[in-house]
Amino acid sequence: MNSYGLKWAALCAGALIAAGCATYPDTATTRQIGEKMVGAGFSSPPSLLKRLEQDRSQQICSKIAGEKLTQQEAAEVVKLARDSIQYPASGRLVGNWRIGDKLAHNGAGDRIQRGKLEKQKENGGLCQNCHALAPDEINVGNVGPSLTGYGAQRGNSEAIAKLTYERIYNAWAYMPCSNMPRLGANRHLTPEQITHLVAYLIDPQSPINKK
Amino acid sequence: MPISLCGSRMLGAVCLGFAVTAPVPALAQAGDPLAVGRQMLAEDNPGELWLERGKALFHEKRGPRNASLEECDFGMGPGRLEGAAARLPRYFADTDKVQDLETRLITCMVRLQGFKEADLVRTAISPSGSSGSDIEALALYITSRSNGMKVDVALSHQKERDAYKAGEYLFFRRSGQTDFSCAQCHGEAGKRIRLQDLLHMTDKKGAQEVASTWPAYRGAHYVVRTMQWRLYDCFWQMRLPDLVYGSDVSIALTTYLNHQGNGAVIRVPGFKR
């Protein structure tokens, strides 16, 4: 070490809070600090605190800005997603579009306030928060792609019904780490609720598919 | 846009006797048809009423020790408020912690005035439609003393660097039944949840909006809200557990966002829908 380096080392050792000596923690240390914070940062009952624990896919999908998903990671997320998909006991993937319409516009359910779980008969589908729905609706989000005319563009074949069901049940089976919640796999929605959303998306009578 | 609060439409006969620079939030970038109405409301920001109350609370002798907050050190020395909020969160040697404005305020209310920390934390976030909490009013007043100054979160202490990197990690950490991190809603430009515009916080301009507009008057709640509230409410909407008021998670996220927002000119009270 040259004299300049020695001088800096001495300064840093001597002054804990000296500006210029502070460094950014590396990835592993950052993770350790962050996880410790998560462990102490929330105050709900233990059964609800579990929601903060990440599963394997969530860990993979938590890349900080600029970090890319590797092909191997993407493949793992897709595989886990495919394996998670369960179908309704009835075997029918297309339910009632009228029920689906209501669900799509329901953004409530399962929120936690002051330790209490939001009381709801069932969770809403949350669709309206992020997706354009029927053509005349203004109060819709745009975080996700527009679903206006979803069925009109794709038809309502068995294959489309299955694809649609699977994409709602676990969107990461097709788009690993996309912004879309894995609504079925995470038990936010039941398989039966998802069949109603499928109907809402692909039924020719649904407002989504009207001009 | 300088406005006088005397004779303003919403405040009627109330005259606060000073002019402020009205915050005009970046509205309608995503084509929100309600933006015009929000803009009109923002020009008559009722948050000014909280500001006066915060000023009175700051100087008044209160609490079990019958002391004011005039000796509170927000990082610029005891009682020096000019530019203090612009540099928060920062490390404080006397608590050995990185603190944001609200946690630092609580430290002073406990140490100088003798209030109980648990009581302060429990009442910090006021019910909607109420007259607001002392902390909300105080946080607004103290921040307003940095109005017109630039956000400057320096990260010179190791613990500030740790908080910054942890905040970045937490911003992108997905969990819960919605699989959300902050980035799902705040990682892209021009996005909305229903009609509500979402700030693009991984972009300098979006982070600057965050760093310079809280505390803000929240129209839908009829009260002034703080950054701690904003974070709590996001975690609620994400279906995650209750964020502890003043937790290290909240400090880390605020450190990350405010540092990204360095250079923004502070204008509070902000105005939110």
Chai-1 contact restraints between the chains, C-beta under 6 A:
chainA,res_idxA,chainB,res_idxB,connection_type,confidence,min_distance_angstrom,max_distance_angstrom,comment,restraint_id
A,I17,B,H157,contact,1.0,0.0,6.0,A-B,restraint_1
A,A19,B,S156,contact,1.0,0.0,6.0,A-B,restraint_2
A,A22,B,H157,contact,1.0,0.0,6.0,A-B,restraint_3
A,A22,B,Q158,contact,1.0,0.0,6.0,A-B,restraint_4
A,A22,B,R161,contact,1.0,0.0,6.0,A-B,restraint_5
A,Y24,B,R161,contact,1.0,0.0,6.0,A-B,restraint_6
A,Y24,B,K165,contact,1.0,0.0,6.0,A-B,restraint_7
A,P25,B,D162,contact,1.0,0.0,6.0,A-B,restraint_8
A,P25,B,K165,contact,1.0,0.0,6.0,A-B,restraint_9
A,T30,B,K165,contact,1.0,0.0,6.0,A-B,restraint_10
A,T30,B,Y169,contact,1.0,0.0,6.0,A-B,restraint_11
A,I33,B,D162,contact,1.0,0.0,6.0,A-B,restraint_12
A,I33,B,A166,contact,1.0,0.0,6.0,A-B,restraint_13
A,G34,B,A166,contact,1.0,0.0,6.0,A-B,restraint_14
A,G34,B,Y169,contact,1.0,0.0,6.0,A-B,restraint_15
A,G34,B,L170,contact,1.0,0.0,6.0,A-B,restraint_16
A,M37,B,A166,contact,1.0,0.0,6.0,A-B,restraint_17
A,M37,B,D248,contact,1.0,0.0,6.0,A-B,restraint_18
A,M37,B,V249,contact,1.0,0.0,6.0,A-B,restraint_19
A,M37,B,A252,contact,1.0,0.0,6.0,A-B,restraint_20
A,G41,B,V244,contact,1.0,0.0,6.0,A-B,restraint_21
A,G41,B,S247,contact,1.0,0.0,6.0,A-B,restraint_22
A,G41,B,V249,contact,1.0,0.0,6.0,A-B,restraint_23
A,F42,B,P241,contact,1.0,0.0,6.0,A-B,restraint_24
A,F42,B,D242,contact,1.0,0.0,6.0,A-B,restraint_25
A,S43,B,D242,contact,1.0,0.0,6.0,A-B,restraint_26
A,S43,B,V244,contact,1.0,0.0,6.0,A-B,restraint_27
A,S44,B,P241,contact,1.0,0.0,6.0,A-B,restraint_28
A,S44,B,D242,contact,1.0,0.0,6.0,A-B,restraint_29
A,L48,B,P241,contact,1.0,0.0,6.0,A-B,restraint_30
A,L49,B,P241,contact,1.0,0.0,6.0,A-B,restraint_31
A,R51,B,G176,contact,1.0,0.0,6.0,A-B,restraint_32
A,R51,B,L240,contact,1.0,0.0,6.0,A-B,restraint_33
A,L52,B,S175,contact,1.0,0.0,6.0,A-B,restraint_34
A,Q54,B,S175,contact,1.0,0.0,6.0,A-B,restraint_35
A,Q58,B,R174,contact,1.0,0.0,6.0,A-B,restraint_36
A,Q58,B,S175,contact,1.0,0.0,6.0,A-B,restraint_37
A,C61,B,R174,contact,1.0,0.0,6.0,A-B,restraint_38
A,S62,B,F172,contact,1.0,0.0,6.0,A-B,restraint_39
A,S62,B,R173,contact,1.0,0.0,6.0,A-B,restraint_40
A,S62,B,R174,contact,1.0,0.0,6.0,A-B,restraint_41
A,I64,B,E168,contact,1.0,0.0,6.0,A-B,restraint_42
A,I64,B,F172,contact,1.0,0.0,6.0,A-B,restraint_43
A,A65,B,T202,contact,1.0,0.0,6.0,A-B,restraint_44
A,D110,B,R239,contact,1.0,0.0,6.0,A-B,restraint_45
A,R111,B,W236,contact,1.0,0.0,6.0,A-B,restraint_46
A,R111,B,R239,contact,1.0,0.0,6.0,A-B,restraint_47
A,I112,B,P241,contact,1.0,0.0,6.0,A-B,restraint_48
A,Q113,B,W236,contact,1.0,0.0,6.0,A-B,restraint_49
A,N129,B,I193,contact,1.0,0.0,6.0,A-B,restraint_50
A,N129,B,R194,contact,1.0,0.0,6.0,A-B,restraint_51
A,N139,B,R194,contact,1.0,0.0,6.0,A-B,restraint_52
A,N139,B,L195,contact,1.0,0.0,6.0,A-B,restraint_53
A,G141,B,R192,contact,1.0,0.0,6.0,A-B,restraint_54
A,G141,B,I193,contact,1.0,0.0,6.0,A-B,restraint_55
A,G141,B,R194,contact,1.0,0.0,6.0,A-B,restraint_56
A,N142,B,K191,contact,1.0,0.0,6.0,A-B,restraint_57
A,N142,B,R192,contact,1.0,0.0,6.0,A-B,restraint_58
A,V143,B,K191,contact,1.0,0.0,6.0,A-B,restraint_59
A,N179,B,Q184,contact,1.0,0.0,6.0,A-B,restraint_60
A,P181,B,T178,contact,1.0,0.0,6.0,A-B,restraint_61
A,P181,B,D179,contact,1.0,0.0,6.0,A-B,restraint_62
A,R182,B,D179,contact,1.0,0.0,6.0,A-B,restraint_63
A,N186,B,Q177,contact,1.0,0.0,6.0,A-B,restraint_64
A,H188,B,Q177,contact,1.0,0.0,6.0,A-B,restraint_65
